[in-house]
């Protein structure tokens, strides 16, 4: 009897885009993965304060409005399988 082993392929991040960057407080986030999954997004200022939290899904283009002063922010994208940090610049 012939048996075939099938290797489990994990859901890896293939691409994360944050654009435009720099921006005026409006930007898009697109995370492409092999399979759709829920993600949690936090935007954190240079002091480590969370200025915005939201939920979304991979493989969908999210328009985000950040009502915060000009500066550099970390966009933290988390799911059950990964954690990605991108920097954005918000200008006045």
Helices and strands as residue ranges (DSSP letters): E 13-19, E 26-33, E 38-44, E 50-57, E 62-65, E 71-78, E 83-90
